[in-house]
Every structure is written in C-alpha cells, then in structure tokens.
C-alpha cells in the first residue's frame, strides 16, 4: 500500500498467487462516520482482475451498499 517503489519488490502475478492461496482478507471501505473493515472470504478470477467476496446482510458494509 505504500506508494514508494522501493517497497514493491514482487510481481503482480506473485501477489495475486499469494492472495489466491489464502482466499481470506480484510475489506476496508470509507464509511460516513468512520472507516469500516470486515474479514471476508474471497475468490479471484483466473485473470486476477476480479475479486468475488461474501458479506452477510447484517454486516455494516453490506448495509451501506447501494444496489441498483
């Protein structure tokens, strides 16, 4: 997350493989009153471009979403 390139020594492929192997992380979003965070299971598409995750309806992040 640090913008300085000296801290970016791994390839995107290796980072995606690391995340795919764990399939669990922290989702952080900016809420109205404060940041909101939640531990979530996830799956990464084969191309590594899309992430699929699950939130229960009672999760504050899920309740803050606006779905068309």
CHARMM-style PDB file with segment names, atoms N, HN, CA, C and O in Angstrom:
ATOM      1  N   UNK     1       0.809  -1.197   0.000  1.00  0.00      PROA
ATOM      2  CA  UNK     1       0.000   0.000   0.000  1.00  0.00      PROA
ATOM      3  C   UNK     1       0.851   1.259   0.000  1.00  0.00      PROA
ATOM      4  O   UNK     1       0.349   2.335  -0.324  1.00  0.00      PROA
ATOM      5  N   UNK     2       2.113   1.154   0.351  1.00  0.00      PROA
ATOM      6  HN  UNK     2       2.521   0.280   0.614  1.00  0.00      PROA
ATOM      7  CA  UNK     2       2.982   2.329   0.366  1.00  0.00      PROA
ATOM      8  C   UNK     2       3.334   2.708  -1.065  1.00  0.00      PROA
ATOM      9  O   UNK     2       3.670   1.832  -1.862  1.00  0.00      PROA
ATOM     10  N   UNK     3       3.264   3.993  -1.412  1.00  0.00      PROA
ATOM     11  HN  UNK     3       2.991   4.704  -0.764  1.00  0.00      PROA
ATOM     12  CA  UNK     3       3.490   4.393  -2.799  1.00  0.00      PROA
ATOM     13  C   UNK     3       4.954   4.332  -3.257  1.00  0.00      PROA
ATOM     14  O   UNK     3       5.206   4.339  -4.462  1.00  0.00      PROA
ATOM     15  N   UNK     4       5.907   4.275  -2.354  1.00  0.00      PROA
ATOM     16  HN  UNK     4       5.702   4.269  -1.375  1.00  0.00      PROA
ATOM     17  CA  UNK     4       7.316   4.260  -2.724  1.00  0.00      PROA
ATOM     18  C   UNK     4       7.664   2.943  -3.426  1.00  0.00      PROA
ATOM     19  O   UNK     4       7.432   1.873  -2.862  1.00  0.00      PROA
ATOM     20  N   UNK     5       8.215   2.998  -4.646  1.00  0.00      PROA
ATOM     21  HN  UNK     5       8.403   3.867  -5.104  1.00  0.00      PROA
ATOM     22  CA  UNK     5       8.529   1.776  -5.403  1.00  0.00      PROA
ATOM     23  C   UNK     5       9.519   0.853  -4.699  1.00  0.00      PROA
ATOM     24  O   UNK     5       9.550  -0.340  -4.998  1.00  0.00      PROA
ATOM     25  N   UNK     6      10.311   1.358  -3.793  1.00  0.00      PROA
ATOM     26  HN  UNK     6      10.285   2.327  -3.551  1.00  0.00      PROA
ATOM     27  CA  UNK     6      11.279   0.505  -3.095  1.00  0.00      PROA
ATOM     28  C   UNK     6      10.574  -0.600  -2.302  1.00  0.00      PROA
ATOM     29  O   UNK     6      11.176  -1.635  -2.016  1.00  0.00      PROA
ATOM     30  N   UNK     7       9.315  -0.389  -1.951  1.00  0.00      PROA
ATOM     31  HN  UNK     7       8.826   0.452  -2.184  1.00  0.00      PROA
ATOM     32  CA  UNK     7       8.551  -1.376  -1.190  1.00  0.00      PROA
ATOM     33  C   UNK     7       7.765  -2.334  -2.092  1.00  0.00      PROA
ATOM     34  O   UNK     7       7.042  -3.197  -1.594  1.00  0.00      PROA
ATOM     35  N   UNK     8       7.899  -2.189  -3.389  1.00  0.00      PROA
ATOM     36  HN  UNK     8       8.487  -1.488  -3.793  1.00  0.00      PROA
ATOM     37  CA  UNK     8       7.168  -3.024  -4.345  1.00  0.00      PROA
ATOM     38  C   UNK     8       8.153  -3.940  -5.066  1.00  0.00      PROA
ATOM     39  O   UNK     8       8.525  -3.681  -6.210  1.00  0.00      PROA
ATOM     40  N   UNK     9       8.568  -4.995  -4.402  1.00  0.00      PROA
ATOM     41  HN  UNK     9       8.266  -5.205  -3.472  1.00  0.00      PROA
ATOM     42  CA  UNK     9       9.588  -5.868  -4.980  1.00  0.00      PROA
ATOM     43  C   UNK     9       9.035  -7.181  -5.528  1.00  0.00      PROA
ATOM     44  O   UNK     9       9.810  -8.022  -5.983  1.00  0.00      PROA
ATOM     45  N   UNK    10       7.723  -7.378  -5.499  1.00  0.00      PROA
ATOM     46  HN  UNK    10       7.093  -6.695  -5.129  1.00  0.00      PROA
ATOM     47  CA  UNK    10       7.115  -8.601  -6.021  1.00  0.00      PROA
ATOM     48  C   UNK    10       6.311  -8.282  -7.277  1.00  0.00      PROA
ATOM     49  O   UNK    10       5.807  -7.170  -7.441  1.00  0.00      PROA
ATOM     50  N   UNK    11       6.199  -9.258  -8.148  1.00  0.00      PROA
ATOM     51  HN  UNK    11       6.608 -10.161  -8.015  1.00  0.00      PROA
ATOM     52  CA  UNK    11       5.411  -9.077  -9.363  1.00  0.00      PROA
ATOM     53  C   UNK    11       3.921  -9.164  -9.040  1.00  0.00      PROA
ATOM     54  O   UNK    11       3.524  -9.712  -8.011  1.00  0.00      PROA
ATOM     55  N   UNK    12       3.115  -8.620  -9.927  1.00  0.00      PROA
ATOM     56  HN  UNK    12       3.437  -8.175 -10.762  1.00  0.00      PROA
ATOM     57  CA  UNK    12       1.667  -8.718  -9.762  1.00  0.00      PROA
ATOM     58  C   UNK    12       1.239 -10.179  -9.719  1.00  0.00      PROA
ATOM     59  O   UNK    12       0.388 -10.551  -8.911  1.00  0.00      PROA
ATOM     60  N   UNK    13       1.819 -11.005 -10.575  1.00  0.00      PROA
ATOM     61  HN  UNK    13       2.510 -10.702 -11.231  1.00  0.00      PROA
ATOM     62  CA  UNK    13       1.473 -12.429 -10.613  1.00  0.00      PROA
ATOM     63  C   UNK    13       1.735 -13.098  -9.263  1.00  0.00      PROA
ATOM     64  O   UNK    13       0.927 -13.899  -8.795  1.00  0.00      PROA
ATOM     65  N   UNK    14       2.847 -12.771  -8.654  1.00  0.00      PROA
ATOM     66  HN  UNK    14       3.504 -12.120  -9.035  1.00  0.00      PROA
ATOM     67  CA  UNK    14       3.167 -13.376  -7.355  1.00  0.00      PROA
ATOM     68  C   UNK    14       2.218 -12.872  -6.270  1.00  0.00      PROA
ATOM     69  O   UNK    14       1.806 -13.644  -5.403  1.00  0.00      PROA
ATOM     70  N   UNK    15       1.870 -11.594  -6.308  1.00  0.00      PROA
ATOM     71  HN  UNK    15       2.204 -10.967  -7.011  1.00  0.00      PROA
ATOM     72  CA  UNK    15       0.929 -11.050  -5.329  1.00  0.00      PROA
ATOM     73  C   UNK    15      -0.450 -11.687  -5.474  1.00  0.00      PROA
ATOM     74  O   UNK    15      -1.090 -12.013  -4.474  1.00  0.00      PROA
ATOM     75  N   UNK    16      -0.913 -11.867  -6.720  1.00  0.00      PROA
ATOM     76  HN  UNK    16      -0.393 -11.602  -7.532  1.00  0.00      PROA
ATOM     77  CA  UNK    16      -2.216 -12.498  -6.953  1.00  0.00      PROA
ATOM     78  C   UNK    16      -2.181 -13.955  -6.485  1.00  0.00      PROA
ATOM     79  O   UNK    16      -3.139 -14.431  -5.876  1.00  0.00      PROA
ATOM     80  N   UNK    17      -1.091 -14.660  -6.762  1.00  0.00      PROA
ATOM     81  HN  UNK    17      -0.313 -14.273  -7.257  1.00  0.00      PROA
ATOM     82  CA  UNK    17      -0.955 -16.055  -6.315  1.00  0.00      PROA
ATOM     83  C   UNK    17      -0.980 -16.140  -4.790  1.00  0.00      PROA
ATOM     84  O   UNK    17      -1.579 -17.061  -4.233  1.00  0.00      PROA
ATOM     85  N   UNK    18      -0.343 -15.200  -4.119  1.00  0.00      PROA
ATOM     86  HN  UNK    18       0.143 -14.453  -4.571  1.00  0.00      PROA
ATOM     87  CA  UNK    18      -0.350 -15.151  -2.654  1.00  0.00      PROA
ATOM     88  C   UNK    18      -1.775 -14.987  -2.136  1.00  0.00      PROA
ATOM     89  O   UNK    18      -2.201 -15.715  -1.240  1.00  0.00      PROA
ATOM     90  N   UNK    19      -2.511 -14.027  -2.702  1.00  0.00      PROA
ATOM     91  HN  UNK    19      -2.165 -13.435  -3.430  1.00  0.00      PROA
ATOM     92  CA  UNK    19      -3.890 -13.784  -2.269  1.00  0.00      PROA
ATOM     93  C   UNK    19      -4.792 -14.967  -2.598  1.00  0.00      PROA
ATOM     94  O   UNK    19      -5.639 -15.348  -1.789  1.00  0.00      PROA
ATOM     95  N   UNK    20      -4.611 -15.553  -3.791  1.00  0.00      PROA
ATOM     96  HN  UNK    20      -3.923 -15.243  -4.448  1.00  0.00      PROA
ATOM     97  CA  UNK    20      -5.434 -16.691  -4.200  1.00  0.00      PROA
ATOM     98  C   UNK    20      -5.225 -17.878  -3.262  1.00  0.00      PROA
ATOM     99  O   UNK    20      -6.181 -18.585  -2.946  1.00  0.00      PROA
ATOM    100  N   UNK    21      -4.000 -18.105  -2.817  1.00  0.00      PROA
ATOM    101  HN  UNK    21      -3.223 -17.530  -3.073  1.00  0.00      PROA
ATOM    102  CA  UNK    21      -3.703 -19.231  -1.933  1.00  0.00      PROA
ATOM    103  C   UNK    21      -4.349 -19.059  -0.557  1.00  0.00      PROA
ATOM    104  O   UNK    21      -4.663 -20.051   0.100  1.00  0.00      PROA
ATOM    105  N   UNK    22      -4.549 -17.840  -0.119  1.00  0.00      PROA
ATOM    106  HN  UNK    22      -4.293 -17.034  -0.652  1.00  0.00      PROA
ATOM    107  CA  UNK    22      -5.131 -17.599   1.195  1.00  0.00      PROA
ATOM    108  C   UNK    22      -6.642 -17.469   1.152  1.00  0.00      PROA
ATOM    109  O   UNK    22      -7.333 -17.956   2.047  1.00  0.00      PROA
ATOM    110  N   UNK    23      -7.162 -16.817   0.119  1.00  0.00      PROA
ATOM    111  HN  UNK    23      -6.601 -16.422  -0.609  1.00  0.00      PROA
ATOM    112  CA  UNK    23      -8.608 -16.669  -0.091  1.00  0.00      PROA
ATOM    113  C   UNK    23      -9.335 -16.080   1.112  1.00  0.00      PROA
ATOM    114  O   UNK    23     -10.505 -16.381   1.346  1.00  0.00      PROA
ATOM    115  N   UNK    24      -8.643 -15.248   1.868  1.00  0.00      PROA
ATOM    116  HN  UNK    24      -7.691 -15.004   1.678  1.00  0.00      PROA
ATOM    117  CA  UNK    24      -9.246 -14.607   3.034  1.00  0.00      PROA
ATOM    118  C   UNK    24      -8.509 -13.300   3.260  1.00  0.00      PROA
ATOM    119  O   UNK    24      -7.281 -13.260   3.190  1.00  0.00      PROA
ATOM    120  N   UNK    25      -9.251 -12.225   3.532  1.00  0.00      PROA
ATOM    121  HN  UNK    25     -10.248 -12.258   3.589  1.00  0.00      PROA
ATOM    122  CA  UNK    25      -8.595 -10.939   3.723  1.00  0.00      PROA
ATOM    123  C   UNK    25      -9.473  -9.963   4.465  1.00  0.00      PROA
ATOM    124  O   UNK    25     -10.505 -10.329   5.029  1.00  0.00      PROA
ATOM    125  N   UNK    26      -9.048  -8.713   4.456  1.00  0.00      PROA
ATOM    126  HN  UNK    26      -8.210  -8.416   3.998  1.00  0.00      PROA
ATOM    127  CA  UNK    26      -9.781  -7.643   5.133  1.00  0.00      PROA
ATOM    128  C   UNK    26     -10.278  -6.662   4.071  1.00  0.00      PROA
ATOM    129  O   UNK    26      -9.498  -6.142   3.273  1.00  0.00      PROA
ATOM    130  N   UNK    27     -11.582  -6.421   4.076  1.00  0.00      PROA
ATOM    131  HN  UNK    27     -12.215  -6.843   4.724  1.00  0.00      PROA
ATOM    132  CA  UNK    27     -12.191  -5.429   3.201  1.00  0.00      PROA
ATOM    133  C   UNK    27     -12.308  -4.139   4.000  1.00  0.00      PROA
ATOM    134  O   UNK    27     -12.904  -4.126   5.076  1.00  0.00      PROA
ATOM    135  N   UNK    28     -11.746  -3.061   3.483  1.00  0.00      PROA
ATOM    136  HN  UNK    28     -11.262  -3.071   2.608  1.00  0.00      PROA
ATOM    137  CA  UNK    28     -11.810  -1.760   4.160  1.00  0.00      PROA
ATOM    138  C   UNK    28     -12.479  -0.759   3.227  1.00  0.00      PROA
ATOM    139  O   UNK    28     -12.090  -0.624   2.067  1.00  0.00      PROA
ATOM    140  N   UNK    29     -13.485  -0.062   3.738  1.00  0.00      PROA
ATOM    141  HN  UNK    29     -13.802  -0.173   4.680  1.00  0.00      PROA
ATOM    142  CA  UNK    29     -14.190   0.962   2.959  1.00  0.00      PROA
ATOM    143  C   UNK    29     -14.355   2.210   3.819  1.00  0.00      PROA
ATOM    144  O   UNK    29     -14.313   2.141   5.047  1.00  0.00      PROA
ATOM    145  N   UNK    30     -14.542   3.334   3.167  1.00  0.00      PROA
ATOM    146  HN  UNK    30     -14.577   3.390   2.169  1.00  0.00      PROA
ATOM    147  CA  UNK    30     -14.738   4.589   3.871  1.00  0.00      PROA
ATOM    148  C   UNK    30     -16.221   4.757   4.168  1.00  0.00      PROA
ATOM    149  O   UNK    30     -17.023   4.935   3.250  1.00  0.00      PROA
ATOM    150  N   UNK    31     -16.590   4.702   5.443  1.00  0.00      PROA
ATOM    151  HN  UNK    31     -15.939   4.558   6.188  1.00  0.00      PROA
ATOM    152  CA  UNK    31     -17.974   4.893   5.834  1.00  0.00      PROA
ATOM    153  C   UNK    31     -18.276   6.357   6.093  1.00  0.00      PROA
ATOM    154  O   UNK    31     -17.367   7.187   6.095  1.00  0.00      PROA
ATOM    155  N   UNK    32     -19.552   6.685   6.313  1.00  0.00      PROA
ATOM    156  HN  UNK    32     -20.290   6.011   6.312  1.00  0.00      PROA
ATOM    157  CA  UNK    32     -19.936   8.080   6.567  1.00  0.00      PROA
ATOM    158  C   UNK    32     -19.295   8.615   7.844  1.00  0.00      PROA
ATOM    159  O   UNK    32     -18.763   9.725   7.853  1.00  0.00      PROA
ATOM    160  N   UNK    33     -19.342   7.834   8.917  1.00  0.00      PROA
ATOM    161  HN  UNK    33     -19.774   6.932   8.909  1.00  0.00      PROA
ATOM    162  CA  UNK    33     -18.825   8.297  10.199  1.00  0.00      PROA
ATOM    163  C   UNK    33     -17.368   7.908  10.428  1.00  0.00      PROA
ATOM    164  O   UNK    33     -16.632   8.625  11.106  1.00  0.00      PROA
ATOM    165  N   UNK    34     -16.956   6.788   9.870  1.00  0.00      PROA
ATOM    166  HN  UNK    34     -17.554   6.206   9.319  1.00  0.00      PROA
ATOM    167  CA  UNK    34     -15.606   6.287  10.095  1.00  0.00      PROA
ATOM    168  C   UNK    34     -15.318   5.166   9.104  1.00  0.00      PROA
ATOM    169  O   UNK    34     -16.238   4.661   8.460  1.00  0.00      PROA
ATOM    170  N   UNK    35     -14.050   4.769   8.972  1.00  0.00      PROA
ATOM    171  HN  UNK    35     -13.303   5.178   9.495  1.00  0.00      PROA
ATOM    172  CA  UNK    35     -13.754   3.618   8.119  1.00  0.00      PROA
ATOM    173  C   UNK    35     -14.430   2.355   8.665  1.00  0.00      PROA
ATOM    174  O   UNK    35     -14.607   2.205   9.874  1.00  0.00      PROA
ATOM    175  N   UNK    36     -14.803   1.456   7.758  1.00  0.00      PROA
ATOM    176  HN  UNK    36     -14.660   1.578   6.775  1.00  0.00      PROA
ATOM    177  CA  UNK    36     -15.395   0.175   8.153  1.00  0.00      PROA
ATOM    178  C   UNK    36     -14.514  -0.939   7.606  1.00  0.00      PROA
ATOM    179  O   UNK    36     -14.043  -0.864   6.472  1.00  0.00      PROA
ATOM    180  N   UNK    37     -14.292  -1.974   8.415  1.00  0.00      PROA
ATOM    181  HN  UNK    37     -14.675  -2.035   9.337  1.00  0.00      PROA
ATOM    182  CA  UNK    37     -13.476  -3.110   7.996  1.00  0.00      PROA
ATOM    183  C   UNK    37     -14.163  -4.406   8.371  1.00  0.00      PROA
ATOM    184  O   UNK    37     -14.871  -4.496   9.374  1.00  0.00      PROA
ATOM    185  N   UNK    38     -13.930  -5.416   7.530  1.00  0.00      PROA
ATOM    186  HN  UNK    38     -13.355  -5.343   6.716  1.00  0.00      PROA
ATOM    187  CA  UNK    38     -14.529  -6.715   7.787  1.00  0.00      PROA
ATOM    188  C   UNK    38     -13.635  -7.800   7.205  1.00  0.00      PROA
ATOM    189  O   UNK    38     -13.107  -7.651   6.103  1.00  0.00      PROA
ATOM    190  N   UNK    39     -13.464  -8.896   7.948  1.00  0.00      PROA
ATOM    191  HN  UNK    39     -13.892  -9.017   8.843  1.00  0.00      PROA
ATOM    192  CA  UNK    39     -12.761 -10.057   7.422  1.00  0.00      PROA
ATOM    193  C   UNK    39     -13.693 -10.763   6.449  1.00  0.00      PROA
ATOM    194  O   UNK    39     -14.858 -11.004   6.768  1.00  0.00      PROA
ATOM    195  N   UNK    40     -13.186 -11.097   5.255  1.00  0.00      PROA
ATOM    196  HN  UNK    40     -12.240 -10.901   4.996  1.00  0.00      PROA
ATOM    197  CA  UNK    40     -14.033 -11.711   4.238  1.00  0.00      PROA
ATOM    198  C   UNK    40     -13.310 -12.844   3.503  1.00  0.00      PROA
ATOM    199  O   UNK    40     -12.112 -12.756   3.232  1.00  0.00      PROA
ATOM    200  N   UNK    41     -14.054 -13.907   3.185  1.00  0.00      PROA
ATOM    201  HN  UNK    41     -15.027 -13.978   3.405  1.00  0.00      PROA
ATOM    202  CA  UNK    41     -13.517 -14.908   2.264  1.00  0.00      PROA
ATOM    203  C   UNK    41     -13.682 -14.378   0.841  1.00  0.00      PROA
ATOM    204  O   UNK    41     -14.621 -13.634   0.561  1.00  0.00      PROA
ATOM    205  N   UNK    42     -12.775 -14.759  -0.056  1.00  0.00      PROA
ATOM    206  HN  UNK    42     -12.012 -15.364   0.172  1.00  0.00      PROA
ATOM    207  CA  UNK    42     -12.899 -14.295  -1.435  1.00  0.00      PROA
ATOM    208  C   UNK    42     -12.314 -15.306  -2.411  1.00  0.00      PROA
ATOM    209  O   UNK    42     -11.543 -16.190  -2.037  1.00  0.00      PROA
ATOM    210  N   UNK    43     -12.705 -15.148  -3.674  1.00  0.00      PROA
ATOM    211  HN  UNK    43     -13.332 -14.430  -3.977  1.00  0.00      PROA
ATOM    212  CA  UNK    43     -12.156 -15.903  -4.795  1.00  0.00      PROA
ATOM    213  C   UNK    43     -11.681 -14.893  -5.829  1.00  0.00      PROA
ATOM    214  O   UNK    43     -12.302 -13.847  -6.019  1.00  0.00      PROA
ATOM    215  N   UNK    44     -10.577 -15.210  -6.494  1.00  0.00      PROA
ATOM    216  HN  UNK    44     -10.072 -16.060  -6.340  1.00  0.00      PROA
ATOM    217  CA  UNK    44     -10.042 -14.342  -7.533  1.00  0.00      PROA
ATOM    218  C   UNK    44     -10.244 -15.027  -8.877  1.00  0.00      PROA
ATOM    219  O   UNK    44      -9.938 -16.210  -9.025  1.00  0.00      PROA
ATOM    220  N   UNK    45     -10.766 -14.278  -9.872  1.00  0.00      PROA
ATOM    221  HN  UNK    45     -11.015 -13.317  -9.752  1.00  0.00      PROA
ATOM    222  CA  UNK    45     -10.932 -14.818 -11.211  1.00  0.00      PROA
ATOM    223  C   UNK    45      -9.592 -15.293 -11.764  1.00  0.00      PROA
ATOM    224  O   UNK    45      -8.530 -14.903 -11.280  1.00  0.00      PROA
ATOM    225  N   UNK    46      -9.663 -16.137 -12.780  1.00  0.00      PROA
ATOM    226  HN  UNK    46     -10.526 -16.454 -13.174  1.00  0.00      PROA
ATOM    227  CA  UNK    46      -8.456 -16.718 -13.376  1.00  0.00      PROA
ATOM    228  C   UNK    46      -7.479 -15.652 -13.858  1.00  0.00      PROA
ATOM    229  O   UNK    46      -6.266 -15.820 -13.733  1.00  0.00      PROA
ATOM    230  N   UNK    47      -8.004 -14.544 -14.414  1.00  0.00      PROA
ATOM    231  HN  UNK    47      -8.989 -14.408 -14.516  1.00  0.00      PROA
ATOM    232  CA  UNK    47      -7.119 -13.494 -14.922  1.00  0.00      PROA
ATOM    233  C   UNK    47      -6.595 -12.570 -13.820  1.00  0.00      PROA
ATOM    234  O   UNK    47      -5.744 -11.719 -14.077  1.00  0.00      PROA
ATOM    235  N   UNK    48      -7.094 -12.734 -12.607  1.00  0.00      PROA
ATOM    236  HN  UNK    48      -7.785 -13.425 -12.397  1.00  0.00      PROA
ATOM    237  CA  UNK    48      -6.631 -11.924 -11.477  1.00  0.00      PROA
ATOM    238  C   UNK    48      -7.197 -10.523 -11.451  1.00  0.00      PROA
ATOM    239  O   UNK    48      -6.765  -9.701 -10.642  1.00  0.00      PROA
ATOM    240  N   UNK    49      -8.155 -10.228 -12.318  1.00  0.00      PROA
ATOM    241  HN  UNK    49      -8.506 -10.895 -12.975  1.00  0.00      PROA
ATOM    242  CA  UNK    49      -8.691  -8.869 -12.425  1.00  0.00      PROA
ATOM    243  C   UNK    49      -9.929  -8.624 -11.577  1.00  0.00      PROA
ATOM    244  O   UNK    49     -10.259  -7.473 -11.291  1.00  0.00      PROA
ATOM    245  N   UNK    50     -10.628  -9.695 -11.165  1.00  0.00      PROA
ATOM    246  HN  UNK    50     -10.359 -10.630 -11.397  1.00  0.00      PROA
ATOM    247  CA  UNK    50     -11.875  -9.536 -10.419  1.00  0.00      PROA
ATOM    248  C   UNK    50     -11.843 -10.387  -9.159  1.00  0.00      PROA
ATOM    249  O   UNK    50     -11.317 -11.500  -9.140  1.00  0.00      PROA
ATOM    250  N   UNK    51     -12.414  -9.832  -8.129  1.00  0.00      PROA
ATOM    251  HN  UNK    51     -12.841  -8.928  -8.144  1.00  0.00      PROA
ATOM    252  CA  UNK    51     -12.484 -10.486  -6.835  1.00  0.00      PROA
ATOM    253  C   UNK    51     -13.942 -10.709  -6.473  1.00  0.00      PROA
ATOM    254  O   UNK    51     -14.755  -9.792  -6.598  1.00  0.00      PROA
ATOM    255  N   UNK    52     -14.284 -11.899  -6.032  1.00  0.00      PROA
ATOM    256  HN  UNK    52     -13.624 -12.643  -5.931  1.00  0.00      PROA
ATOM    257  CA  UNK    52     -15.638 -12.218  -5.594  1.00  0.00      PROA
ATOM    258  C   UNK    52     -15.585 -12.487  -4.103  1.00  0.00      PROA
ATOM    259  O   UNK    52     -14.773 -13.286  -3.635  1.00  0.00      PROA
ATOM    260  N   UNK    53     -16.457 -11.814  -3.354  1.00  0.00      PROA
ATOM    261  HN  UNK    53     -17.116 -11.165  -3.735  1.00  0.00      PROA
ATOM    262  CA  UNK    53     -16.432 -12.000  -1.899  1.00  0.00      PROA
ATOM    263  C   UNK    53     -17.839 -12.143  -1.361  1.00  0.00      PROA
ATOM    264  O   UNK    53     -18.821 -11.907  -2.065  1.00  0.00      PROA
ATOM    265  N   UNK    54     -17.918 -12.531  -0.105  1.00  0.00      PROA
ATOM    266  HN  UNK    54     -17.121 -12.723   0.467  1.00  0.00      PROA
ATOM    267  CA  UNK    54     -19.217 -12.754   0.526  1.00  0.00      PROA
ATOM    268  C   UNK    54     -19.330 -11.904   1.778  1.00  0.00      PROA
ATOM    269  O   UNK    54     -18.435 -11.900   2.623  1.00  0.00      PROA
ATOM    270  N   UNK    55     -20.434 -11.186   1.889  1.00  0.00      PROA
ATOM    271  HN  UNK    55     -21.161 -11.189   1.202  1.00  0.00      PROA
ATOM    272  CA  UNK    55     -20.777 -10.435   3.101  1.00  0.00      PROA
ATOM    273  C   UNK    55     -22.182 -10.847   3.528  1.00  0.00      PROA
ATOM    274  O   UNK    55     -23.082 -10.935   2.693  1.00  0.00      PROA
ATOM    275  N   UNK    56     -22.374 -11.096   4.806  1.00  0.00      PROA
ATOM    276  HN  UNK    56     -21.643 -11.024   5.484  1.00  0.00      PROA
ATOM    277  CA  UNK    56     -23.724 -11.384   5.292  1.00  0.00      PROA
ATOM    278  C   UNK    56     -24.514 -10.080   5.329  1.00  0.00      PROA
ATOM    279  O   UNK    56     -23.927  -9.003   5.431  1.00  0.00      PROA
ATOM    280  N   UNK    57     -25.829 -10.168   5.248  1.00  0.00      PROA
ATOM    281  HN  UNK    57     -26.306 -11.043   5.166  1.00  0.00      PROA
ATOM    282  CA  UNK    57     -26.662  -8.959   5.216  1.00  0.00      PROA
ATOM    283  C   UNK    57     -26.512  -8.097   6.459  1.00  0.00      PROA
ATOM    284  O   UNK    57     -26.679  -6.879   6.395  1.00  0.00      PROA
ATOM    285  N   UNK    58     -26.199  -8.718   7.584  1.00  0.00      PROA
ATOM    286  HN  UNK    58     -26.063  -9.707   7.636  1.00  0.00      PROA
ATOM    287  CA  UNK    58     -26.076  -7.947   8.819  1.00  0.00      PROA
ATOM    288  C   UNK    58     -24.746  -7.192   8.917  1.00  0.00      PROA
ATOM    289  O   UNK    58     -24.563  -6.400   9.841  1.00  0.00      PROA
ATOM    290  N   UNK    59     -23.831  -7.417   8.000  1.00  0.00      PROA
ATOM    291  HN  UNK    59     -23.979  -8.060   7.249  1.00  0.00      PROA
ATOM    292  CA  UNK    59     -22.550  -6.721   8.011  1.00  0.00      PROA
ATOM    293  C   UNK    59     -22.780  -5.250   7.704  1.00  0.00      PROA
ATOM    294  O   UNK    59     -23.492  -4.928   6.753  1.00  0.00      PROA
ATOM    295  N   UNK    60     -22.188  -4.338   8.494  1.00  0.00      PROA
ATOM    296  HN  UNK    60     -21.609  -4.599   9.267  1.00  0.00      PROA
ATOM    297  CA  UNK    60     -22.387  -2.898   8.248  1.00  0.00      PROA
ATOM    298  C   UNK    60     -21.961  -2.454   6.854  1.00  0.00      PROA
ATOM    299  O   UNK    60     -22.558  -1.534   6.294  1.00  0.00      PROA
ATOM    300  N   UNK    61     -20.950  -3.083   6.292  1.00  0.00      PROA
ATOM    301  HN  UNK    61     -20.465  -3.830   6.747  1.00  0.00      PROA
ATOM    302  CA  UNK    61     -20.527  -2.730   4.934  1.00  0.00      PROA
ATOM    303  C   UNK    61     -21.615  -3.114   3.935  1.00  0.00      PROA
ATOM    304  O   UNK    61     -21.939  -2.329   3.044  1.00  0.00      PROA
ATOM    305  N   UNK    62     -22.174  -4.292   4.072  1.00  0.00      PROA
ATOM    306  HN  UNK    62     -21.911  -4.929   4.796  1.00  0.00      PROA
ATOM    307  CA  UNK    62     -23.242  -4.739   3.180  1.00  0.00      PROA
ATOM    308  C   UNK    62     -24.461  -3.816   3.296  1.00  0.00      PROA
ATOM    309  O   UNK    62     -25.100  -3.504   2.291  1.00  0.00      PROA
ATOM    310  N   UNK    63     -24.780  -3.387   4.500  1.00  0.00      PROA
ATOM    311  HN  UNK    63     -24.262  -3.641   5.316  1.00  0.00      PROA
ATOM    312  CA  UNK    63     -25.938  -2.498   4.690  1.00  0.00      PROA
ATOM    313  C   UNK    63     -25.680  -1.119   4.099  1.00  0.00      PROA
ATOM    314  O   UNK    63     -26.627  -0.429   3.722  1.00  0.00      PROA
ATOM    315  N   UNK    64     -24.416  -0.703   4.008  1.00  0.00      PROA
ATOM    316  HN  UNK    64     -23.647  -1.264   4.314  1.00  0.00      PROA
ATOM    317  CA  UNK    64     -24.086   0.612   3.465  1.00  0.00      PROA
ATOM    318  C   UNK    64     -24.071   0.645   1.935  1.00  0.00      PROA
ATOM    319  O   UNK    64     -24.071   1.721   1.336  1.00  0.00      PROA
ATOM    320  N   UNK    65     -24.058  -0.538   1.301  1.00  0.00      PROA
ATOM    321  HN  UNK    65     -24.058  -1.412   1.787  1.00  0.00      PROA
ATOM    322  CA  UNK    65     -24.031  -0.598  -0.153  1.00  0.00      PROA
ATOM    323  C   UNK    65     -25.356  -0.158  -0.760  1.00  0.00      PROA
ATOM    324  O   UNK    65     -26.424  -0.411  -0.201  1.00  0.00      PROA
ATOM    325  N   UNK    66     -25.274   0.496  -1.900  1.00  0.00      PROA
ATOM    326  HN  UNK    66     -24.407   0.701  -2.353  1.00  0.00      PROA
ATOM    327  CA  UNK    66     -26.482   0.813  -2.650  1.00  0.00      PROA
ATOM    328  C   UNK    66     -26.490  -0.091  -3.878  1.00  0.00      PROA
ATOM    329  O   UNK    66     -25.590  -0.021  -4.715  1.00  0.00      PROA
ATOM    330  N   UNK    67     -27.493  -0.927  -3.979  1.00  0.00      PROA
ATOM    331  HN  UNK    67     -28.224  -0.984  -3.299  1.00  0.00      PROA
ATOM    332  CA  UNK    67     -27.586  -1.879  -5.091  1.00  0.00      PROA
ATOM    333  C   UNK    67     -28.647  -1.382  -6.058  1.00  0.00      PROA
ATOM    334  O   UNK    67     -29.774  -1.104  -5.647  1.00  0.00      PROA
ATOM    335  N   UNK    68     -28.303  -1.266  -7.346  1.00  0.00      PROA
ATOM    336  HN  UNK    68     -27.388  -1.492  -7.679  1.00  0.00      PROA
ATOM    337  CA  UNK    68     -29.287  -0.764  -8.318  1.00  0.00      PROA
ATOM    338  C   UNK    68     -30.404  -1.757  -8.542  1.00  0.00      PROA
ATOM    339  OT1 UNK    68     -31.315  -1.495  -9.327  1.00  0.00      PROA
TER     340      UNK     68
END
